[in-house]
Amino acid sequence: MPRKTKSIPVNAMAEESGSGIAIEKVSLHELLTFNDSKQAHRHDCHSFFLLEKGNVSIEIDFEIHKIKAPAIIYMHPNQVHLIVAFKNVTVTSLAMANEHLNPDYLKLLENITPAKPLVVNKATFSIIAEVADLCMKFYERKQNKLYHAVLKDSCNALVALIVSQYIEHIKPADKLSRFDIVTKAFYEALERSYTTDKRPAAYAQQLHVSIPYLNECVKNTTGHPVSHHIQQRVILEAKRLLHYSDKSVKEIAAELGYDDYPYFSRLFTKVAGMTALAFRNKNLD
């Protein structure tokens, strides 16, 4: 098992380019040649991958996805992932920082939760790949006076095509019930505030609805009350830190907003079905 670090490693993909945008196409034959395979990590940006050839197995937040080309993979900055296996793959990767994404696309991306790989048909993938190739040509023409503007606009067009594929798998906005809309807003608020707000009342206040109504909407849509989703989101982050970092359970509790360490320990055991240390030790086997 790869050596852990004090915290979950973050790969600065977009910042390494100096422009907040990075795009490249690579062909790799064996897992051993791929540096990102050595350790689970997050990215400092929104990451998009176009799998043109080959098969890949990737672990995203403790779930293994076996992907066959042609496919697209989008990952949120907070998702922890690790390449488990692949052979003879060709993949194009695009990394974009928040400030360079079209605000409308960014909002749509934030609604893709959890983000998972998508297999797409060859005709659709061909169009997306053509746009990606054009983006790479612009990326290499750094001498152009409007370099960054052209690069940003072309890469946003690529993002739009990728987002459109994910949207096809999401319930259309014009078919969302009032319950769906409130639940969607709750998920967005939860992602922003789960380390600071642990009570349903805080989310009801943010959304300007009553606590009973918020619970009714969320339970009707998901089958679980608001408190369940708050706990699940917190414990997911705790699992990430326990598995991929060397932080102590007490440090993790504090990072997730719990001053009462014994309470956090009891909560983890209740939600995960085992103690935090048992979870860590299990994943060391």
BAFI-3210 file (N, C-alpha, C; in Angstrom, 3 decimals, decimal comma, padded with zeros to 6 digits):
// residues 285
n [1|2|3|4|5|6|7|8|9|10|11|12|13|14|15|16|17|18|19|20|21|22|23|24|25|26|27|28|29|30|31|32|33|34|35|36|37|38|39|40|41|42|43|44|45|46|47|48|49|50|51|52|53|54|55|56|57|58|59|60|61|62|63|64|65|66|67|68|69|70|71|72|73|74|75|76|77|78|79|80|81|82|83|84|85|86|87|88|89|90|91|92|93|94|95|96|97|98|99|100|101|102|103|104|105|106|107|108|109|110|111|112|113|114|115|116|117|118|119|120|121|122|123|124|125|126|127|128|129|130|131|132|133|134|135|136|137|138|139|140|141|142|143|144|145|146|147|148|149|150|151|152|153|154|155|156|157|158|159|160|161|162|163|164|165|166|167|168|169|170|171|172|173|174|175|176|177|178|179|180|181|182|183|184|185|186|187|188|189|190|191|192|193|194|195|196|197|198|199|200|201|202|203|204|205|206|207|208|209|210|211|212|213|214|215|216|217|218|219|220|221|222|223|224|225|226|227|228|229|230|231|232|233|234|235|236|237|238|239|240|241|242|243|244|245|246|247|248|249|250|251|252|253|254|255|256|257|258|259|260|261|262|263|264|265|266|267|268|269|270|271|272|273|274|275|276|277|278|279|280|281|282|283|284|285]
n.u [000,846|000,544|002,616|001,289|000,420|000,630|-001,686|-004,375|-002,978|-002,677|-002,825|-001,463|-002,634|-003,803|-002,541|000,135|000,544|000,537|-001,459|-003,850|-005,232|-004,917|-004,098|-003,713|-002,725|-002,124|-000,482|-000,318|001,243|001,705|000,783|002,855|004,258|002,949|002,767|000,727|-000,460|000,664|-000,211|-003,156|-005,101|-006,213|-007,303|-006,420|-008,444|-011,124|-011,486|-011,244|-011,524|-010,899|-011,328|-009,904|-008,840|-008,478|-008,742|-009,623|-009,236|-010,417|-010,310|-012,639|-013,363|-013,569|-014,956|-014,744|-014,347|-014,741|-013,723|-014,372|-013,140|-015,046|-015,072|-016,018|-014,736|-015,439|-014,240|-014,787|-013,050|-012,914|-012,999|-011,449|-009,088|-007,677|-005,675|-006,128|-005,639|-004,559|-004,088|-002,420|-003,622|-005,130|-005,535|-007,087|-006,570|-008,077|-007,667|-009,146|-009,261|-011,569|-012,065|-011,776|-013,720|-016,831|-019,398|-022,026|-021,591|-020,004|-021,802|-023,507|-021,728|-021,282|-023,605|-023,420|-023,327|-022,817|-019,913|-019,424|-017,800|-018,693|-019,868|-019,867|-021,422|-019,766|-019,984|-020,722|-018,549|-016,527|-017,008|-016,590|-013,907|-012,709|-013,047|-011,488|-008,956|-008,644|-008,554|-006,115|-004,360|-004,673|-003,710|-001,021|-000,179|001,168|002,214|000,331|-001,503|-004,047|-004,072|-004,847|-007,568|-008,673|-007,971|-009,333|-012,042|-012,331|-011,818|-013,887|-015,976|-015,475|-015,882|-018,612|-019,680|-019,016|-020,371|-022,968|-023,382|-023,470|-025,717|-027,740|-028,173|-029,350|-032,267|-034,436|-034,596|-037,083|-038,786|-038,555|-039,854|-041,252|-040,231|-037,948|-036,418|-035,910|-034,463|-032,231|-031,100|-030,497|-028,476|-026,457|-025,949|-025,127|-022,703|-021,128|-021,099|-020,762|-018,723|-019,059|-021,773|-023,946|-026,506|-029,921|-031,458|-029,768|-029,464|-032,080|-032,479|-030,632|-031,875|-034,246|-036,600|-038,898|-037,856|-039,362|-040,485|-038,233|-037,181|-039,305|-039,228|-036,630|-036,704|-038,834|-037,761|-035,358|-035,630|-034,487|-033,943|-032,866|-030,799|-029,554|-028,219|-026,429|-024,786|-023,788|-022,279|-020,282|-019,029|-018,104|-016,022|-014,440|-013,730|-012,188|-009,991|-009,071|-008,303|-006,536|-004,689|-002,358|-003,426|-004,507|-007,351|-008,465|-007,472|-008,754|-011,421|-011,460|-010,843|-013,128|-014,939|-015,691|-015,467|-015,931|-014,521|-015,104|-017,835|-017,759|-016,410|-018,305|-020,323|-019,114|-018,826|-021,508|-022,507|-020,719|-020,566|-018,451|-015,575|-013,553|-010,798|-010,839|-011,802|-009,669|-007,591|-008,608|-008,417|-005,752|-004,984]
n.v [-001,197|002,315|004,807|006,810|010,318|013,334|014,766|014,539|014,163|016,805|017,357|019,842|020,494|022,394|024,759|024,334|024,902|027,601|029,123|028,450|026,620|023,452|021,135|018,011|015,206|011,816|008,691|005,619|002,619|000,802|000,507|001,107|003,163|005,448|008,255|009,288|007,046|006,144|007,069|007,852|010,772|014,229|016,758|020,181|021,452|021,405|018,398|016,740|013,903|012,235|009,161|007,569|005,182|001,800|000,225|001,116|000,930|002,623|003,962|005,792|007,625|005,247|003,523|001,251|001,771|000,343|001,065|001,342|002,348|004,090|006,772|009,242|011,066|012,858|014,742|016,115|018,689|017,858|015,093|012,041|010,029|007,156|005,561|002,287|000,180|-000,238|-000,608|000,010|002,595|005,566|008,845|011,998|014,762|017,403|020,208|022,629|025,637|027,083|029,850|030,124|028,748|028,866|030,529|029,469|026,846|025,967|025,960|023,946|021,790|021,590|020,451|017,860|015,227|012,235|012,553|010,446|008,112|008,115|006,139|006,767|007,025|006,228|008,148|010,523|010,770|011,171|013,777|015,262|014,646|015,835|018,554|018,677|018,176|020,515|022,373|021,649|022,442|025,227|025,573|025,137|027,309|029,628|032,080|033,671|036,744|036,896|034,636|033,473|034,117|032,840|030,192|029,775|030,136|028,090|025,795|025,943|025,434|022,755|021,746|022,275|020,436|018,053|018,336|018,335|015,667|014,522|015,801|014,593|012,362|013,246|014,303|016,343|019,946|021,168|019,224|018,865|018,523|020,591|019,553|018,241|020,444|021,877|019,926|019,642|022,192|022,000|019,992|021,411|023,453|021,879|020,807|023,062|023,713|021,615|021,191|023,130|023,539|021,539|021,047|020,497|022,809|024,919|024,641|024,865|027,524|028,740|028,170|029,399|028,162|026,225|023,983|021,513|021,453|021,364|018,886|017,284|017,619|016,622|014,024|012,951|012,964|011,519|009,504|009,631|011,557|015,018|015,111|012,626|012,876|014,925|013,702|011,544|012,897|014,132|011,885|010,594|012,323|012,015|009,312|009,475|010,937|009,268|007,008|007,914|009,650|010,544|011,738|012,021|010,542|012,386|014,788|014,733|014,886|017,499|018,948|018,533|019,969|019,241|019,741|018,196|015,405|012,680|012,546|012,732|010,347|008,453|009,060|008,394|005,611|004,875|005,615|004,427|001,826|000,724|001,431|004,431|003,869|001,138|001,177|002,466|000,600|-001,646|-000,888|-000,880|-003,395]
n.w [000,000|-000,806|000,753|003,355|003,719|005,716|005,222|002,769|-000,397|-002,816|-006,182|-008,124|-010,778|-012,645|-011,890|-012,388|-015,030|-015,175|-016,224|-015,192|-016,572|-018,033|-020,525|-022,090|-024,163|-023,654|-024,177|-022,684|-021,625|-019,496|-016,039|-014,289|-015,436|-014,904|-013,026|-011,346|-010,370|-008,093|-005,625|-003,805|-004,442|-004,605|-006,966|-007,704|-008,945|-011,381|-013,086|-016,173|-018,210|-021,226|-022,364|-024,846|-025,881|-024,738|-021,419|-018,098|-014,583|-011,865|-008,628|-006,905|-004,204|-002,572|-004,189|-006,824|-010,252|-013,353|-016,483|-019,914|-023,052|-025,622|-023,273|-020,815|-018,076|-015,253|-012,509|-009,327|-007,458|-004,797|-004,749|-003,989|-005,567|-007,243|-009,599|-010,369|-012,168|-015,564|-019,110|-022,115|-022,889|-024,248|-023,435|-022,989|-020,955|-019,151|-017,148|-015,130|-013,340|-010,973|-011,506|-014,216|-015,449|-017,176|-015,455|-015,483|-016,330|-014,261|-012,133|-012,982|-012,914|-010,188|-009,427|-010,193|-008,467|-006,767|-008,860|-011,603|-013,868|-017,377|-020,016|-023,451|-026,700|-029,830|-031,894|-030,580|-028,856|-030,702|-031,641|-029,287|-028,858|-031,095|-030,536|-028,241|-029,346|-030,836|-028,754|-027,600|-029,612|-029,507|-026,941|-027,222|-028,653|-027,450|-028,085|-029,260|-029,190|-028,072|-026,571|-023,981|-023,794|-026,049|-025,483|-023,049|-023,852|-025,783|-024,275|-022,462|-024,182|-024,672|-022,098|-021,888|-023,715|-022,434|-019,981|-020,957|-021,541|-019,007|-018,035|-019,444|-017,959|-015,722|-013,982|-015,871|-015,483|-015,863|-015,103|-012,463|-009,224|-006,572|-004,229|-005,217|-006,082|-003,707|-002,317|-003,970|-003,665|-000,971|-000,991|-002,319|-000,474|001,665|000,729|000,761|003,469|005,333|007,208|009,072|009,678|011,340|012,025|011,076|011,237|010,561|007,791|006,935|007,565|005,826|003,390|003,626|004,521|006,549|009,199|009,428|006,822|005,151|005,910|005,083|002,290|001,608|002,638|001,208|-001,353|-001,204|000,656|003,102|006,120|006,679|008,619|008,299|005,819|006,364|008,277|006,726|004,794|006,319|007,453|005,166|004,407|006,654|006,381|004,050|005,010|007,047|005,608|003,605|004,742|007,392|009,578|012,951|014,666|016,371|015,312|012,843|013,642|014,678|012,354|010,902|012,276|014,875|018,178|020,318|020,807|021,730|021,056|018,260|017,706|018,533|016,717|014,273|014,563|014,722|012,150|010,297|011,148|012,446|014,526|014,181|014,214|013,706|011,109|009,820|010,282|008,999|006,342|006,036|005,704]
ca.u [000,000|001,367|002,823|000,364|000,978|-000,084|-003,017|-004,601|-002,196|-003,414|-002,026|-001,736|-002,622|-004,074|-001,602|001,455|000,637|000,672|-002,628|-005,068|-005,817|-003,910|-004,691|-002,723|-003,099|-001,025|-000,683|000,440|001,138|001,673|000,489|004,092|004,791|002,034|003,103|-000,454|-000,948|001,398|-000,826|-004,461|-004,941|-007,214|-006,746|-006,701|-009,278|-012,078|-010,705|-012,018|-010,696|-011,514|-010,663|-010,031|-008,513|-008,084|-009,586|-009,056|-009,922|-010,095|-011,028|-013,089|-014,052|-013,757|-015,719|-013,963|-015,049|-014,036|-014,160|-013,914|-013,257|-014,868|-015,740|-015,600|-014,654|-015,334|-014,015|-014,793|-011,790|-012,867|-013,033|-010,155|-009,078|-006,440|-005,705|-005,840|-005,066|-004,870|-003,090|-002,567|-004,675|-004,907|-006,478|-006,887|-006,975|-008,257|-007,799|-009,524|-009,566|-012,914|-012,197|-011,731|-014,908|-018,057|-020,166|-023,175|-021,083|-019,530|-022,979|-023,963|-020,760|-021,488|-024,801|-023,113|-022,852|-021,370|-019,502|-018,970|-017,465|-019,793|-019,572|-020,625|-021,332|-018,589|-020,245|-020,657|-017,177|-015,720|-017,185|-015,918|-012,462|-012,288|-012,954|-010,320|-007,762|-008,555|-008,113|-004,679|-003,650|-004,669|-002,882|000,388|000,132|001,285|002,673|-000,815|-001,835|-005,294|-003,873|-005,628|-008,996|-009,031|-007,848|-010,429|-013,320|-012,372|-011,904|-015,251|-016,823|-015,249|-016,583|-020,052|-020,010|-018,924|-021,478|-024,219|-023,527|-023,911|-027,081|-028,664|-028,421|-029,955|-033,661|-034,525|-035,030|-038,515|-039,558|-038,282|-040,924|-040,788|-039,406|-036,650|-035,697|-035,430|-033,437|-031,044|-030,519|-029,926|-027,195|-025,474|-025,597|-024,401|-021,333|-020,418|-021,134|-020,841|-017,753|-019,447|-023,189|-024,296|-027,919|-030,889|-031,953|-028,858|-029,744|-033,413|-032,297|-029,978|-032,793|-035,444|-037,765|-038,981|-037,178|-040,228|-040,661|-036,974|-037,129|-040,314|-038,725|-035,465|-037,105|-039,682|-036,929|-034,251|-035,956|-033,789|-034,066|-031,730|-029,706|-028,860|-027,322|-025,348|-023,872|-023,130|-021,264|-019,182|-018,321|-017,366|-014,764|-013,649|-013,176|-011,114|-008,831|-008,570|-007,705|-005,506|-003,762|-001,881|-004,024|-005,115|-008,807|-008,761|-007,208|-009,811|-012,629|-011,333|-010,897|-014,511|-015,792|-016,142|-014,608|-016,220|-013,937|-015,864|-019,089|-017,408|-016,087|-019,570|-021,030|-018,459|-019,180|-022,930|-022,732|-019,864|-020,714|-017,204|-014,879|-012,658|-009,531|-011,095|-011,877|-008,299|-006,827|-009,160|-007,928|-004,302|-004,746]
ca.v [000,000|003,511|005,484|007,914|011,620|013,940|015,063|013,971|014,913|017,561|017,612|021,183|020,320|023,617|025,820|024,043|025,488|029,050|029,796|027,952|025,643|022,528|020,076|017,176|013,846|010,888|007,268|004,888|001,181|000,059|001,303|001,523|004,365|006,553|008,768|009,487|005,766|005,747|007,514|008,485|012,216|015,117|017,782|021,535|022,033|020,475|017,541|016,046|012,932|011,574|007,875|007,269|003,778|001,003|000,019|001,674|000,739|003,761|004,023|007,137|007,605|003,872|002,732|000,911|001,909|-000,264|001,903|000,927|003,405|005,517|007,192|010,518|011,015|014,168|014,650|017,314|018,884|017,196|013,638|011,371|008,949|006,411|004,645|000,941|-000,643|000,062|-001,075|000,504|003,600|006,916|009,686|013,443|015,320|018,858|020,710|024,040|026,245|027,656|031,194|030,093|028,065|029,641|030,386|028,572|025,476|025,657|025,629|022,621|020,812|021,424|019,626|016,465|014,650|012,160|012,462|009,102|007,976|007,846|005,568|007,492|006,357|006,614|009,368|011,646|010,888|011,713|015,235|015,784|014,485|016,841|019,831|018,554|018,344|021,945|023,031|021,400|023,287|026,583|025,530|025,163|028,568|030,612|033,361|034,467|037,852|036,562|033,234|032,995|034,255|031,776|028,928|029,703|029,956|026,778|024,765|025,989|024,718|021,332|021,457|022,274|019,155|017,001|018,548|017,952|014,215|014,249|016,319|013,595|011,351|013,934|014,668|017,697|020,973|021,475|018,122|018,792|018,952|021,526|018,754|018,042|021,723|022,169|018,927|020,017|023,362|021,505|019,338|022,453|024,095|020,892|020,708|024,277|024,018|020,439|021,235|024,153|023,424|020,136|020,945|020,792|024,185|025,825|024,532|025,442|028,978|029,129|028,005|030,200|027,293|025,698|022,695|020,398|021,419|020,883|017,444|016,650|017,616|015,751|012,634|012,531|012,792|010,580|008,430|009,854|012,930|015,929|014,733|011,479|013,340|015,676|012,719|010,786|013,737|014,296|010,616|010,355|013,070|011,361|008,087|009,879|011,340|008,086|006,057|008,469|010,535|010,085|012,542|011,242|010,658|013,655|015,858|014,665|015,418|018,962|019,470|018,438|020,865|018,630|019,960|017,083|014,229|011,453|012,558|012,400|008,914|007,703|009,294|007,600|004,206|004,728|005,741|003,512|000,451|000,329|002,597|005,086|003,134|-000,139|001,491|002,715|-000,649|-002,520|-000,454|-001,089|-004,823]
ca.w [000,000|-000,850|002,024|003,596|004,055|006,836|004,726|001,444|-001,397|-003,834|-007,376|-008,650|-012,229|-013,398|-011,544|-012,949|-016,370|-015,042|-016,788|-014,552|-017,497|-018,565|-021,343|-022,779|-024,546|-023,390|-024,422|-021,672|-021,832|-018,239|-014,856|-013,631|-016,075|-014,624|-011,699|-010,507|-009,862|-006,896|-004,386|-003,933|-004,366|-005,186|-007,832|-007,239|-009,988|-011,993|-013,979|-017,199|-018,919|-022,375|-022,581|-026,268|-026,102|-023,579|-020,247|-016,870|-013,301|-011,020|-007,357|-006,557|-002,904|-002,098|-005,158|-008,017|-011,525|-014,481|-017,590|-021,237|-024,055|-025,340|-022,046|-020,233|-016,615|-014,608|-011,075|-008,497|-006,724|-003,483|-004,854|-003,851|-006,542|-007,439|-010,727|-009,873|-013,241|-016,953|-020,077|-023,482|-022,938|-024,754|-022,704|-022,968|-019,661|-019,068|-015,783|-015,130|-012,053|-010,902|-012,064|-015,680|-015,943|-017,341|-014,206|-015,670|-016,376|-012,909|-011,323|-013,417|-012,418|-008,747|-009,235|-010,545|-007,218|-006,979|-010,261|-011,956|-015,285|-018,296|-021,327|-024,465|-028,001|-030,607|-032,654|-029,631|-028,367|-031,793|-031,645|-028,096|-029,064|-032,074|-029,821|-027,360|-030,182|-031,146|-027,515|-027,434|-030,570|-028,941|-025,729|-027,625|-029,348|-026,369|-028,607|-029,723|-028,289|-027,364|-026,195|-022,842|-024,096|-026,987|-024,761|-022,075|-024,545|-026,425|-023,228|-021,929|-025,141|-024,404|-020,839|-022,175|-024,344|-021,408|-019,047|-021,615|-021,408|-017,643|-017,858|-019,989|-016,931|-014,582|-014,214|-016,431|-014,539|-016,014|-014,538|-011,032|-008,331|-005,541|-003,319|-005,881|-006,120|-002,345|-001,998|-004,744|-002,990|000,285|-001,305|-002,639|000,795|002,468|000,224|001,192|004,903|006,209|008,306|010,051|010,049|011,568|012,407|010,010|011,357|009,850|006,367|006,733|007,590|004,567|002,263|003,936|004,693|007,908|009,390|009,024|005,363|004,574|006,148|004,237|000,905|001,472|002,888|000,100|-002,544|-001,010|001,584|004,369|006,620|006,519|009,527|007,702|004,761|007,007|008,872|005,665|004,139|007,269|007,612|003,925|004,491|007,699|005,790|003,145|005,800|007,756|004,669|002,741|005,443|008,693|010,645|014,024|014,707|017,054|014,333|011,837|014,277|014,742|010,982|010,438|013,063|016,127|019,344|021,223|020,156|022,016|020,294|016,880|017,669|018,602|015,455|013,224|014,797|014,392|010,706|009,536|011,621|013,110|015,036|013,225|014,176|013,028|009,676|009,337|010,308|007,974|005,045|005,990|005,415]
c.u [000,880|001,481|001,857|001,128|000,149|-001,494|-003,161|-003,837|-003,102|-002,461|-002,426|-001,689|-002,769|-003,026|-000,217|001,642|000,848|-000,533|-003,930|-005,815|-004,687|-004,621|-003,584|-003,326|-001,890|-001,447|000,234|000,180|000,978|001,438|001,755|004,676|004,001|002,241|001,891|-000,982|-000,347|000,689|-002,189|-004,305|-006,199|-006,505|-007,143|-007,731|-010,336|-011,335|-011,620|-011,075|-011,503|-010,726|-010,927|-009,801|-008,236|-009,136|-008,870|-009,902|-009,468|-010,945|-011,359|-013,898|-014,523|-014,599|-014,864|-014,844|-014,179|-014,587|-013,546|-014,135|-014,354|-015,675|-015,226|-015,652|-014,523|-015,130|-014,021|-013,423|-011,738|-012,846|-011,614|-010,145|-007,682|-006,614|-005,260|-005,162|-005,436|-003,778|-003,439|-003,713|-004,184|-005,968|-006,085|-007,382|-007,047|-008,438|-008,103|-009,851|-010,932|-013,051|-012,190|-012,919|-016,057|-018,920|-021,365|-022,732|-020,621|-020,689|-023,513|-023,035|-020,962|-022,700|-024,578|-022,481|-023,561|-021,050|-018,949|-018,630|-018,706|-019,255|-020,450|-020,476|-020,206|-018,789|-020,131|-019,235|-016,281|-015,806|-016,443|-014,398|-011,925|-012,115|-011,742|-009,024|-007,557|-008,060|-006,607|-003,842|-003,571|-003,731|-001,398|000,800|000,209|001,721|001,516|-001,190|-003,095|-005,272|-004,836|-007,124|-009,462|-008,996|-009,024|-011,759|-013,416|-012,514|-013,278|-016,236|-016,699|-015,977|-018,090|-020,487|-019,995|-020,089|-022,794|-024,465|-023,995|-025,357|-028,107|-029,035|-029,041|-031,381|-033,744|-035,112|-036,528|-039,406|-039,319|-039,493|-040,367|-039,897|-038,006|-035,799|-035,113|-034,319|-032,131|-030,331|-029,871|-028,573|-026,104|-025,004|-024,778|-022,947|-020,503|-020,178|-021,038|-019,832|-018,153|-020,881|-023,586|-025,782|-028,823|-031,377|-031,082|-029,146|-031,134|-033,323|-031,643|-030,944|-034,113|-036,717|-037,783|-038,249|-038,080|-040,386|-039,397|-036,863|-038,120|-039,815|-037,621|-035,851|-037,964|-038,844|-035,927|-034,573|-035,302|-033,938|-032,782|-030,541|-028,899|-027,836|-026,160|-024,317|-023,109|-022,031|-020,052|-018,358|-017,590|-016,021|-013,851|-012,991|-012,017|-009,845|-008,221|-007,795|-006,479|-004,520|-003,331|-002,450|-004,629|-006,630|-009,199|-008,542|-008,302|-011,107|-012,598|-011,460|-012,324|-015,485|-016,315|-015,121|-014,760|-015,770|-014,703|-017,181|-018,819|-017,121|-017,343|-020,342|-020,429|-018,861|-020,625|-023,140|-021,967|-020,001|-019,459|-016,532|-013,966|-011,337|-009,687|-011,183|-010,490|-007,506|-007,303|-008,579|-006,406|-003,970|-004,410]
c.v [001,246|004,174|006,653|009,203|012,203|014,340|014,480|014,795|015,616|017,827|018,945|021,161|021,638|024,684|025,596|024,684|026,990|029,811|029,389|026,958|024,745|021,433|019,313|015,837|012,944|009,473|006,512|003,398|000,399|001,002|001,863|002,799|005,609|007,044|008,880|008,189|005,417|006,093|008,144|009,985|012,922|016,028|019,160|022,227|021,021|019,708|016,760|015,121|012,303|010,297|007,423|005,797|003,097|000,887|000,550|001,253|001,866|003,720|005,477|007,042|006,199|003,003|002,513|001,024|001,287|000,362|001,408|002,070|003,057|005,935|008,563|010,397|012,452|013,951|016,021|017,470|018,122|015,678|013,059|010,163|008,356|005,498|003,272|000,091|-000,062|-000,517|-000,535|001,503|004,866|007,797|011,152|013,959|016,842|019,229|022,196|024,507|026,918|028,959|031,217|029,369|029,049|029,443|029,456|027,114|025,036|025,252|024,246|021,526|020,546|020,561|018,163|015,801|013,329|012,032|011,069|009,055|007,659|007,217|006,299|006,777|006,961|007,920|010,601|011,865|011,516|013,237|015,862|015,735|015,507|018,203|019,817|018,748|019,814|022,727|022,857|022,231|024,725|026,658|025,665|026,490|029,725|031,993|034,241|035,541|037,577|035,115|032,783|033,070|033,130|030,415|028,736|029,415|028,564|025,659|024,771|025,326|023,210|020,918|021,373|020,952|018,016|017,110|018,084|016,450|013,834|014,687|015,320|012,528|011,947|014,325|016,097|018,694|021,241|020,352|017,960|019,269|019,971|020,785|018,553|019,304|022,056|021,197|019,241|021,206|022,951|020,837|020,362|023,144|023,164|020,811|021,909|024,311|022,828|020,453|022,233|024,013|021,961|019,940|021,248|022,239|025,165|025,818|025,080|026,968|029,465|029,126|028,738|029,346|026,814|024,357|021,528|020,298|020,918|019,375|016,693|016,539|016,587|014,284|012,097|012,191|011,659|009,382|008,579|011,310|013,729|015,488|013,561|011,947|014,160|014,709|011,945|011,603|013,918|013,014|010,226|011,070|012,470|010,094|008,413|010,176|010,162|007,162|006,627|009,412|009,911|010,909|011,620|011,442|011,983|014,836|015,904|015,234|016,940|019,582|019,479|019,203|020,301|018,882|018,820|015,786|012,943|011,396|012,168|010,903|008,067|007,845|008,450|006,135|003,936|004,698|004,682|002,056|-000,115|001,586|003,180|004,322|001,788|000,073|001,712|001,412|-001,626|-002,173|-000,491|-002,518|-005,036]
c.w [000,000|000,515|002,164|003,854|005,176|006,446|003,331|000,414|-002,408|-004,994|-007,985|-010,170|-012,978|-013,131|-012,134|-014,325|-016,313|-015,565|-016,123|-015,420|-017,999|-019,343|-022,056|-023,153|-024,320|-023,758|-023,472|-021,830|-020,529|-017,073|-014,223|-014,230|-015,707|-013,197|-010,782|-009,917|-008,508|-005,591|-004,668|-003,724|-004,844|-006,184|-007,290|-008,124|-010,403|-013,082|-014,908|-017,977|-020,045|-022,642|-024,016|-026,577|-024,763|-022,494|-019,014|-015,681|-012,386|-009,757|-007,061|-005,275|-002,527|-003,040|-006,408|-009,263|-012,616|-015,755|-018,898|-022,220|-025,079|-024,111|-021,627|-018,717|-016,117|-013,124|-010,417|-007,826|-005,404|-003,569|-004,813|-004,776|-006,697|-008,646|-010,226|-010,935|-014,592|-017,834|-021,451|-023,622|-023,635|-024,119|-022,837|-021,630|-019,756|-017,613|-015,855|-013,723|-012,123|-011,670|-013,590|-016,298|-016,114|-016,093|-014,324|-015,687|-014,984|-012,019|-011,683|-012,895|-010,935|-008,451|-009,603|-009,329|-006,955|-008,464|-010,530|-013,439|-016,115|-019,581|-022,335|-025,806|-028,830|-031,359|-031,758|-029,160|-029,439|-031,847|-030,481|-028,276|-030,063|-031,405|-028,887|-028,141|-030,548|-029,931|-027,315|-028,403|-030,064|-027,739|-026,069|-028,269|-028,356|-026,868|-029,078|-028,711|-027,474|-026,870|-025,108|-023,117|-025,018|-026,290|-023,805|-022,761|-025,176|-025,395|-022,564|-022,877|-024,938|-023,129|-021,070|-022,796|-023,331|-020,429|-019,662|-021,521|-020,010|-017,416|-018,389|-018,967|-015,667|-014,946|-014,738|-015,440|-014,637|-015,490|-013,039|-010,244|-007,343|-004,549|-003,901|-005,828|-004,749|-001,963|-002,718|-004,091|-001,667|000,043|-001,595|-001,355|001,675|002,031|000,656|002,690|005,846|007,351|009,390|010,537|010,147|011,879|011,216|010,048|010,578|008,352|006,036|006,689|006,291|003,394|002,460|003,930|006,136|007,992|008,984|007,499|004,666|004,737|005,260|002,793|000,720|001,659|001,757|-001,135|-002,397|-000,124|002,939|004,817|006,426|007,362|008,976|006,675|005,328|007,561|007,808|005,008|005,033|007,358|006,338|003,979|005,553|007,160|004,848|003,938|006,561|006,818|003,968|003,429|006,760|009,841|011,698|013,992|015,367|016,110|013,274|012,399|014,297|013,350|010,449|011,326|014,361|017,232|020,350|020,545|020,463|021,228|018,836|016,753|017,689|017,289|014,340|013,356|014,392|012,876|009,918|009,965|012,242|013,628|013,962|013,101|013,484|011,521|009,102|009,256|009,233|006,608|004,942|005,602|003,943]
res [m|p|r|k|t|k|s|i|p|v|n|a|m|a|e|e|s|g|s|g|i|a|i|e|k|v|s|l|h|e|l|l|t|f|n|d|s|k|q|a|h|r|h|d|c|h|s|f|f|l|l|e|k|g|n|v|s|i|e|i|d|f|e|i|h|k|i|k|a|p|a|i|i|y|m|h|p|n|q|v|h|l|i|v|a|f|k|n|v|t|v|t|s|l|a|m|a|n|e|h|l|n|p|d|y|l|k|l|l|e|n|i|t|p|a|k|p|l|v|v|n|k|a|t|f|s|i|i|a|e|v|a|d|l|c|m|k|f|y|e|r|k|q|n|k|l|y|h|a|v|l|k|d|s|c|n|a|l|v|a|l|i|v|s|q|y|i|e|h|i|k|p|a|d|k|l|s|r|f|d|i|v|t|k|a|f|y|e|a|l|e|r|s|y|t|t|d|k|r|p|a|a|y|a|q|q|l|h|v|s|i|p|y|l|n|e|c|v|k|n|t|t|g|h|p|v|s|h|h|i|q|q|r|v|i|l|e|a|k|r|l|l|h|y|s|d|k|s|v|k|e|i|a|a|e|l|g|y|d|d|y|p|y|f|s|r|l|f|t|k|v|a|g|m|t|a|l|a|f|r|n|k|n|l|d]
***
